[in-house]
Amino acid sequence: MNKRIEINKYIVADPEICHGKPTFKGTRIMVWQILQMLAQGENEKSIHKAFPSLNTSHVKAALEYASTLTQENYVIVNTYPQISH
């Protein structure tokens, strides 16, 4: 069963949106896009200019989500069903 997963207050993974990649609620903006912009040295002002629907809380949520991916014993949830053989 495919289902929407709320990762945090601002981020969801929904198999019906962007192939299940984490996005910001109510948008098709993928979290990796914001993280990539930050990694390339962009600041919040330029992120807001590119994505006016996002604010500081969205950027912080993306960073918090990224940090959880590197924590010990973190499990990544697959929103697609496993195929039984």
Phi and psi restraints in degrees (range 20) as a CNS / XPLOR table:
assign (resid 1 and name C) (resid 2 and name N)
       (resid 2 and name CA) (resid 2 and name C) 1.0 -82.4 20.0 2
assign (resid 2 and name N) (resid 2 and name CA)
       (resid 2 and name C) (resid 3 and name N) 1.0 135.1 20.0 2
assign (resid 2 and name C) (resid 3 and name N)
       (resid 3 and name CA) (resid 3 and name C) 1.0 -147.6 20.0 2
assign (resid 3 and name N) (resid 3 and name CA)
       (resid 3 and name C) (resid 4 and name N) 1.0 155.9 20.0 2
assign (resid 3 and name C) (resid 4 and name N)
       (resid 4 and name CA) (resid 4 and name C) 1.0 -78.4 20.0 2
assign (resid 4 and name N) (resid 4 and name CA)
       (resid 4 and name C) (resid 5 and name N) 1.0 135.3 20.0 2
assign (resid 4 and name C) (resid 5 and name N)
       (resid 5 and name CA) (resid 5 and name C) 1.0 -120.6 20.0 2
assign (resid 5 and name N) (resid 5 and name CA)
       (resid 5 and name C) (resid 6 and name N) 1.0 127.2 20.0 2
assign (resid 5 and name C) (resid 6 and name N)
       (resid 6 and name CA) (resid 6 and name C) 1.0 -87.7 20.0 2
assign (resid 6 and name N) (resid 6 and name CA)
       (resid 6 and name C) (resid 7 and name N) 1.0 113.6 20.0 2
assign (resid 6 and name C) (resid 7 and name N)
       (resid 7 and name CA) (resid 7 and name C) 1.0 -79.2 20.0 2
assign (resid 7 and name N) (resid 7 and name CA)
       (resid 7 and name C) (resid 8 and name N) 1.0 -43.6 20.0 2
assign (resid 7 and name C) (resid 8 and name N)
       (resid 8 and name CA) (resid 8 and name C) 1.0 -156.7 20.0 2
assign (resid 8 and name N) (resid 8 and name CA)
       (resid 8 and name C) (resid 9 and name N) 1.0 -169.8 20.0 2
assign (resid 8 and name C) (resid 9 and name N)
       (resid 9 and name CA) (resid 9 and name C) 1.0 -58.5 20.0 2
assign (resid 9 and name N) (resid 9 and name CA)
       (resid 9 and name C) (resid 10 and name N) 1.0 -26.9 20.0 2
assign (resid 9 and name C) (resid 10 and name N)
       (resid 10 and name CA) (resid 10 and name C) 1.0 -113.5 20.0 2
assign (resid 10 and name N) (resid 10 and name CA)
       (resid 10 and name C) (resid 11 and name N) 1.0 -15.4 20.0 2
assign (resid 10 and name C) (resid 11 and name N)
       (resid 11 and name CA) (resid 11 and name C) 1.0 -121.7 20.0 2
assign (resid 11 and name N) (resid 11 and name CA)
       (resid 11 and name C) (resid 12 and name N) 1.0 136.7 20.0 2
assign (resid 11 and name C) (resid 12 and name N)
       (resid 12 and name CA) (resid 12 and name C) 1.0 -131.7 20.0 2
assign (resid 12 and name N) (resid 12 and name CA)
       (resid 12 and name C) (resid 13 and name N) 1.0 159.6 20.0 2
assign (resid 12 and name C) (resid 13 and name N)
       (resid 13 and name CA) (resid 13 and name C) 1.0 -123.5 20.0 2
assign (resid 13 and name N) (resid 13 and name CA)
       (resid 13 and name C) (resid 14 and name N) 1.0 115.5 20.0 2
assign (resid 13 and name C) (resid 14 and name N)
       (resid 14 and name CA) (resid 14 and name C) 1.0 -130.4 20.0 2
assign (resid 14 and name N) (resid 14 and name CA)
       (resid 14 and name C) (resid 15 and name N) 1.0 120.7 20.0 2
assign (resid 14 and name C) (resid 15 and name N)
       (resid 15 and name CA) (resid 15 and name C) 1.0 -60.3 20.0 2
assign (resid 15 and name N) (resid 15 and name CA)
       (resid 15 and name C) (resid 16 and name N) 1.0 -16.2 20.0 2
assign (resid 15 and name C) (resid 16 and name N)
       (resid 16 and name CA) (resid 16 and name C) 1.0 -87.1 20.0 2
assign (resid 16 and name N) (resid 16 and name CA)
       (resid 16 and name C) (resid 17 and name N) 1.0 -7.9 20.0 2
assign (resid 16 and name C) (resid 17 and name N)
       (resid 17 and name CA) (resid 17 and name C) 1.0 -124.0 20.0 2
assign (resid 17 and name N) (resid 17 and name CA)
       (resid 17 and name C) (resid 18 and name N) 1.0 121.0 20.0 2
assign (resid 17 and name C) (resid 18 and name N)
       (resid 18 and name CA) (resid 18 and name C) 1.0 51.0 20.0 2
assign (resid 18 and name N) (resid 18 and name CA)
       (resid 18 and name C) (resid 19 and name N) 1.0 41.3 20.0 2
assign (resid 18 and name C) (resid 19 and name N)
       (resid 19 and name CA) (resid 19 and name C) 1.0 58.0 20.0 2
assign (resid 19 and name N) (resid 19 and name CA)
       (resid 19 and name C) (resid 20 and name N) 1.0 28.5 20.0 2
assign (resid 19 and name C) (resid 20 and name N)
       (resid 20 and name CA) (resid 20 and name C) 1.0 84.7 20.0 2
assign (resid 20 and name N) (resid 20 and name CA)
       (resid 20 and name C) (resid 21 and name N) 1.0 0.6 20.0 2
assign (resid 20 and name C) (resid 21 and name N)
       (resid 21 and name CA) (resid 21 and name C) 1.0 -67.7 20.0 2
assign (resid 21 and name N) (resid 21 and name CA)
       (resid 21 and name C) (resid 22 and name N) 1.0 146.1 20.0 2
assign (resid 21 and name C) (resid 22 and name N)
       (resid 22 and name CA) (resid 22 and name C) 1.0 -59.1 20.0 2
assign (resid 22 and name N) (resid 22 and name CA)
       (resid 22 and name C) (resid 23 and name N) 1.0 129.2 20.0 2
assign (resid 22 and name C) (resid 23 and name N)
       (resid 23 and name CA) (resid 23 and name C) 1.0 -130.3 20.0 2
assign (resid 23 and name N) (resid 23 and name CA)
       (resid 23 and name C) (resid 24 and name N) 1.0 164.8 20.0 2
assign (resid 23 and name C) (resid 24 and name N)
       (resid 24 and name CA) (resid 24 and name C) 1.0 -80.5 20.0 2
assign (resid 24 and name N) (resid 24 and name CA)
       (resid 24 and name C) (resid 25 and name N) 1.0 134.9 20.0 2
assign (resid 24 and name C) (resid 25 and name N)
       (resid 25 and name CA) (resid 25 and name C) 1.0 -49.4 20.0 2
assign (resid 25 and name N) (resid 25 and name CA)
       (resid 25 and name C) (resid 26 and name N) 1.0 135.2 20.0 2
assign (resid 25 and name C) (resid 26 and name N)
       (resid 26 and name CA) (resid 26 and name C) 1.0 76.9 20.0 2
assign (resid 26 and name N) (resid 26 and name CA)
       (resid 26 and name C) (resid 27 and name N) 1.0 7.4 20.0 2
assign (resid 26 and name C) (resid 27 and name N)
       (resid 27 and name CA) (resid 27 and name C) 1.0 -134.5 20.0 2
assign (resid 27 and name N) (resid 27 and name CA)
       (resid 27 and name C) (resid 28 and name N) 1.0 174.4 20.0 2
assign (resid 27 and name C) (resid 28 and name N)
       (resid 28 and name CA) (resid 28 and name C) 1.0 -111.7 20.0 2
assign (resid 28 and name N) (resid 28 and name CA)
       (resid 28 and name C) (resid 29 and name N) 1.0 22.1 20.0 2
assign (resid 28 and name C) (resid 29 and name N)
       (resid 29 and name CA) (resid 29 and name C) 1.0 -84.2 20.0 2
assign (resid 29 and name N) (resid 29 and name CA)
       (resid 29 and name C) (resid 30 and name N) 1.0 119.5 20.0 2
assign (resid 29 and name C) (resid 30 and name N)
       (resid 30 and name CA) (resid 30 and name C) 1.0 -84.8 20.0 2
assign (resid 30 and name N) (resid 30 and name CA)
       (resid 30 and name C) (resid 31 and name N) 1.0 140.9 20.0 2
assign (resid 30 and name C) (resid 31 and name N)
       (resid 31 and name CA) (resid 31 and name C) 1.0 -56.7 20.0 2
assign (resid 31 and name N) (resid 31 and name CA)
       (resid 31 and name C) (resid 32 and name N) 1.0 -39.4 20.0 2
assign (resid 31 and name C) (resid 32 and name N)
       (resid 32 and name CA) (resid 32 and name C) 1.0 -59.8 20.0 2
assign (resid 32 and name N) (resid 32 and name CA)
       (resid 32 and name C) (resid 33 and name N) 1.0 -30.1 20.0 2
assign (resid 32 and name C) (resid 33 and name N)
       (resid 33 and name CA) (resid 33 and name C) 1.0 -63.2 20.0 2
assign (resid 33 and name N) (resid 33 and name CA)
       (resid 33 and name C) (resid 34 and name N) 1.0 -42.3 20.0 2
assign (resid 33 and name C) (resid 34 and name N)
       (resid 34 and name CA) (resid 34 and name C) 1.0 -70.8 20.0 2
assign (resid 34 and name N) (resid 34 and name CA)
       (resid 34 and name C) (resid 35 and name N) 1.0 -42.2 20.0 2
assign (resid 34 and name C) (resid 35 and name N)
       (resid 35 and name CA) (resid 35 and name C) 1.0 -62.4 20.0 2
assign (resid 35 and name N) (resid 35 and name CA)
       (resid 35 and name C) (resid 36 and name N) 1.0 -40.0 20.0 2
assign (resid 35 and name C) (resid 36 and name N)
       (resid 36 and name CA) (resid 36 and name C) 1.0 -64.4 20.0 2
assign (resid 36 and name N) (resid 36 and name CA)
       (resid 36 and name C) (resid 37 and name N) 1.0 -41.5 20.0 2
assign (resid 36 and name C) (resid 37 and name N)
       (resid 37 and name CA) (resid 37 and name C) 1.0 -61.1 20.0 2
assign (resid 37 and name N) (resid 37 and name CA)
       (resid 37 and name C) (resid 38 and name N) 1.0 -43.5 20.0 2
assign (resid 37 and name C) (resid 38 and name N)
       (resid 38 and name CA) (resid 38 and name C) 1.0 -63.1 20.0 2
assign (resid 38 and name N) (resid 38 and name CA)
       (resid 38 and name C) (resid 39 and name N) 1.0 -42.1 20.0 2
assign (resid 38 and name C) (resid 39 and name N)
       (resid 39 and name CA) (resid 39 and name C) 1.0 -63.3 20.0 2
assign (resid 39 and name N) (resid 39 and name CA)
       (resid 39 and name C) (resid 40 and name N) 1.0 -29.0 20.0 2
assign (resid 39 and name C) (resid 40 and name N)
       (resid 40 and name CA) (resid 40 and name C) 1.0 -86.5 20.0 2
assign (resid 40 and name N) (resid 40 and name CA)
       (resid 40 and name C) (resid 41 and name N) 1.0 5.1 20.0 2
assign (resid 40 and name C) (resid 41 and name N)
       (resid 41 and name CA) (resid 41 and name C) 1.0 93.1 20.0 2
assign (resid 41 and name N) (resid 41 and name CA)
       (resid 41 and name C) (resid 42 and name N) 1.0 5.8 20.0 2
assign (resid 41 and name C) (resid 42 and name N)
       (resid 42 and name CA) (resid 42 and name C) 1.0 -69.1 20.0 2
assign (resid 42 and name N) (resid 42 and name CA)
       (resid 42 and name C) (resid 43 and name N) 1.0 151.6 20.0 2
assign (resid 42 and name C) (resid 43 and name N)
       (resid 43 and name CA) (resid 43 and name C) 1.0 -106.1 20.0 2
assign (resid 43 and name N) (resid 43 and name CA)
       (resid 43 and name C) (resid 44 and name N) 1.0 175.5 20.0 2
assign (resid 43 and name C) (resid 44 and name N)
       (resid 44 and name CA) (resid 44 and name C) 1.0 -61.7 20.0 2
assign (resid 44 and name N) (resid 44 and name CA)
       (resid 44 and name C) (resid 45 and name N) 1.0 -33.3 20.0 2
assign (resid 44 and name C) (resid 45 and name N)
       (resid 45 and name CA) (resid 45 and name C) 1.0 -62.6 20.0 2
assign (resid 45 and name N) (resid 45 and name CA)
       (resid 45 and name C) (resid 46 and name N) 1.0 -44.1 20.0 2
assign (resid 45 and name C) (resid 46 and name N)
       (resid 46 and name CA) (resid 46 and name C) 1.0 -71.5 20.0 2
assign (resid 46 and name N) (resid 46 and name CA)
       (resid 46 and name C) (resid 47 and name N) 1.0 -32.1 20.0 2
assign (resid 46 and name C) (resid 47 and name N)
       (resid 47 and name CA) (resid 47 and name C) 1.0 -65.7 20.0 2
assign (resid 47 and name N) (resid 47 and name CA)
       (resid 47 and name C) (resid 48 and name N) 1.0 -44.8 20.0 2
assign (resid 47 and name C) (resid 48 and name N)
       (resid 48 and name CA) (resid 48 and name C) 1.0 -63.7 20.0 2
assign (resid 48 and name N) (resid 48 and name CA)
       (resid 48 and name C) (resid 49 and name N) 1.0 -35.7 20.0 2
assign (resid 48 and name C) (resid 49 and name N)
       (resid 49 and name CA) (resid 49 and name C) 1.0 -65.5 20.0 2
assign (resid 49 and name N) (resid 49 and name CA)
       (resid 49 and name C) (resid 50 and name N) 1.0 -40.7 20.0 2
assign (resid 49 and name C) (resid 50 and name N)
       (resid 50 and name CA) (resid 50 and name C) 1.0 -74.4 20.0 2
assign (resid 50 and name N) (resid 50 and name CA)
       (resid 50 and name C) (resid 51 and name N) 1.0 -33.6 20.0 2
assign (resid 50 and name C) (resid 51 and name N)
       (resid 51 and name CA) (resid 51 and name C) 1.0 -134.1 20.0 2
assign (resid 51 and name N) (resid 51 and name CA)
       (resid 51 and name C) (resid 52 and name N) 1.0 80.5 20.0 2
assign (resid 51 and name C) (resid 52 and name N)
       (resid 52 and name CA) (resid 52 and name C) 1.0 -58.6 20.0 2
assign (resid 52 and name N) (resid 52 and name CA)
       (resid 52 and name C) (resid 53 and name N) 1.0 -20.9 20.0 2
assign (resid 52 and name C) (resid 53 and name N)
       (resid 53 and name CA) (resid 53 and name C) 1.0 -78.8 20.0 2
assign (resid 53 and name N) (resid 53 and name CA)
       (resid 53 and name C) (resid 54 and name N) 1.0 -9.5 20.0 2
assign (resid 53 and name C) (resid 54 and name N)
       (resid 54 and name CA) (resid 54 and name C) 1.0 -96.8 20.0 2
assign (resid 54 and name N) (resid 54 and name CA)
       (resid 54 and name C) (resid 55 and name N) 1.0 149.9 20.0 2
assign (resid 54 and name C) (resid 55 and name N)
       (resid 55 and name CA) (resid 55 and name C) 1.0 -130.7 20.0 2
assign (resid 55 and name N) (resid 55 and name CA)
       (resid 55 and name C) (resid 56 and name N) 1.0 -173.7 20.0 2
assign (resid 55 and name C) (resid 56 and name N)
       (resid 56 and name CA) (resid 56 and name C) 1.0 -56.1 20.0 2
assign (resid 56 and name N) (resid 56 and name CA)
       (resid 56 and name C) (resid 57 and name N) 1.0 -38.9 20.0 2
assign (resid 56 and name C) (resid 57 and name N)
       (resid 57 and name CA) (resid 57 and name C) 1.0 -63.1 20.0 2
assign (resid 57 and name N) (resid 57 and name CA)
       (resid 57 and name C) (resid 58 and name N) 1.0 -35.9 20.0 2
assign (resid 57 and name C) (resid 58 and name N)
       (resid 58 and name CA) (resid 58 and name C) 1.0 -65.6 20.0 2
assign (resid 58 and name N) (resid 58 and name CA)
       (resid 58 and name C) (resid 59 and name N) 1.0 -44.1 20.0 2
assign (resid 58 and name C) (resid 59 and name N)
       (resid 59 and name CA) (resid 59 and name C) 1.0 -63.2 20.0 2
assign (resid 59 and name N) (resid 59 and name CA)
       (resid 59 and name C) (resid 60 and name N) 1.0 -43.9 20.0 2
assign (resid 59 and name C) (resid 60 and name N)
       (resid 60 and name CA) (resid 60 and name C) 1.0 -63.1 20.0 2
assign (resid 60 and name N) (resid 60 and name CA)
       (resid 60 and name C) (resid 61 and name N) 1.0 -39.7 20.0 2
assign (resid 60 and name C) (resid 61 and name N)
       (resid 61 and name CA) (resid 61 and name C) 1.0 -62.6 20.0 2
assign (resid 61 and name N) (resid 61 and name CA)
       (resid 61 and name C) (resid 62 and name N) 1.0 -38.9 20.0 2
assign (resid 61 and name C) (resid 62 and name N)
       (resid 62 and name CA) (resid 62 and name C) 1.0 -64.2 20.0 2
assign (resid 62 and name N) (resid 62 and name CA)
       (resid 62 and name C) (resid 63 and name N) 1.0 -43.1 20.0 2
assign (resid 62 and name C) (resid 63 and name N)
       (resid 63 and name CA) (resid 63 and name C) 1.0 -66.1 20.0 2
assign (resid 63 and name N) (resid 63 and name CA)
       (resid 63 and name C) (resid 64 and name N) 1.0 -40.2 20.0 2
assign (resid 63 and name C) (resid 64 and name N)
       (resid 64 and name CA) (resid 64 and name C) 1.0 -64.1 20.0 2
assign (resid 64 and name N) (resid 64 and name CA)
       (resid 64 and name C) (resid 65 and name N) 1.0 -41.7 20.0 2
assign (resid 64 and name C) (resid 65 and name N)
       (resid 65 and name CA) (resid 65 and name C) 1.0 -62.3 20.0 2
assign (resid 65 and name N) (resid 65 and name CA)
       (resid 65 and name C) (resid 66 and name N) 1.0 -45.8 20.0 2
assign (resid 65 and name C) (resid 66 and name N)
       (resid 66 and name CA) (resid 66 and name C) 1.0 -61.2 20.0 2
assign (resid 66 and name N) (resid 66 and name CA)
       (resid 66 and name C) (resid 67 and name N) 1.0 -38.3 20.0 2
assign (resid 66 and name C) (resid 67 and name N)
       (resid 67 and name CA) (resid 67 and name C) 1.0 -67.2 20.0 2
assign (resid 67 and name N) (resid 67 and name CA)
       (resid 67 and name C) (resid 68 and name N) 1.0 -33.0 20.0 2
assign (resid 67 and name C) (resid 68 and name N)
       (resid 68 and name CA) (resid 68 and name C) 1.0 -67.5 20.0 2
assign (resid 68 and name N) (resid 68 and name CA)
       (resid 68 and name C) (resid 69 and name N) 1.0 -26.5 20.0 2
assign (resid 68 and name C) (resid 69 and name N)
       (resid 69 and name CA) (resid 69 and name C) 1.0 -66.5 20.0 2
assign (resid 69 and name N) (resid 69 and name CA)
       (resid 69 and name C) (resid 70 and name N) 1.0 -21.2 20.0 2
assign (resid 69 and name C) (resid 70 and name N)
       (resid 70 and name CA) (resid 70 and name C) 1.0 -102.7 20.0 2
assign (resid 70 and name N) (resid 70 and name CA)
       (resid 70 and name C) (resid 71 and name N) 1.0 -1.7 20.0 2
assign (resid 70 and name C) (resid 71 and name N)
       (resid 71 and name CA) (resid 71 and name C) 1.0 -74.8 20.0 2
assign (resid 71 and name N) (resid 71 and name CA)
       (resid 71 and name C) (resid 72 and name N) 1.0 149.5 20.0 2
assign (resid 71 and name C) (resid 72 and name N)
       (resid 72 and name CA) (resid 72 and name C) 1.0 -61.1 20.0 2
assign (resid 72 and name N) (resid 72 and name CA)
       (resid 72 and name C) (resid 73 and name N) 1.0 139.1 20.0 2
assign (resid 72 and name C) (resid 73 and name N)
       (resid 73 and name CA) (resid 73 and name C) 1.0 66.8 20.0 2
assign (resid 73 and name N) (resid 73 and name CA)
       (resid 73 and name C) (resid 74 and name N) 1.0 21.5 20.0 2
assign (resid 73 and name C) (resid 74 and name N)
       (resid 74 and name CA) (resid 74 and name C) 1.0 -78.5 20.0 2
assign (resid 74 and name N) (resid 74 and name CA)
       (resid 74 and name C) (resid 75 and name N) 1.0 138.0 20.0 2
assign (resid 74 and name C) (resid 75 and name N)
       (resid 75 and name CA) (resid 75 and name C) 1.0 -111.5 20.0 2
assign (resid 75 and name N) (resid 75 and name CA)
       (resid 75 and name C) (resid 76 and name N) 1.0 126.9 20.0 2
assign (resid 75 and name C) (resid 76 and name N)
       (resid 76 and name CA) (resid 76 and name C) 1.0 -87.4 20.0 2
assign (resid 76 and name N) (resid 76 and name CA)
       (resid 76 and name C) (resid 77 and name N) 1.0 128.4 20.0 2
assign (resid 76 and name C) (resid 77 and name N)
       (resid 77 and name CA) (resid 77 and name C) 1.0 -88.3 20.0 2
assign (resid 77 and name N) (resid 77 and name CA)
       (resid 77 and name C) (resid 78 and name N) 1.0 127.1 20.0 2
assign (resid 77 and name C) (resid 78 and name N)
       (resid 78 and name CA) (resid 78 and name C) 1.0 -91.1 20.0 2
assign (resid 78 and name N) (resid 78 and name CA)
       (resid 78 and name C) (resid 79 and name N) 1.0 119.2 20.0 2
assign (resid 78 and name C) (resid 79 and name N)
       (resid 79 and name CA) (resid 79 and name C) 1.0 -84.9 20.0 2
assign (resid 79 and name N) (resid 79 and name CA)
       (resid 79 and name C) (resid 80 and name N) 1.0 -2.4 20.0 2
assign (resid 79 and name C) (resid 80 and name N)
       (resid 80 and name CA) (resid 80 and name C) 1.0 -99.1 20.0 2
assign (resid 80 and name N) (resid 80 and name CA)
       (resid 80 and name C) (resid 81 and name N) 1.0 144.1 20.0 2
assign (resid 80 and name C) (resid 81 and name N)
       (resid 81 and name CA) (resid 81 and name C) 1.0 -69.4 20.0 2
assign (resid 81 and name N) (resid 81 and name CA)
       (resid 81 and name C) (resid 82 and name N) 1.0 150.5 20.0 2
assign (resid 81 and name C) (resid 82 and name N)
       (resid 82 and name CA) (resid 82 and name C) 1.0 -81.7 20.0 2
assign (resid 82 and name N) (resid 82 and name CA)
       (resid 82 and name C) (resid 83 and name N) 1.0 139.9 20.0 2
assign (resid 82 and name C) (resid 83 and name N)
       (resid 83 and name CA) (resid 83 and name C) 1.0 -86.4 20.0 2
assign (resid 83 and name N) (resid 83 and name CA)
       (resid 83 and name C) (resid 84 and name N) 1.0 124.7 20.0 2
assign (resid 83 and name C) (resid 84 and name N)
       (resid 84 and name CA) (resid 84 and name C) 1.0 -87.4 20.0 2
assign (resid 84 and name N) (resid 84 and name CA)
       (resid 84 and name C) (resid 85 and name N) 1.0 139.3 20.0 2
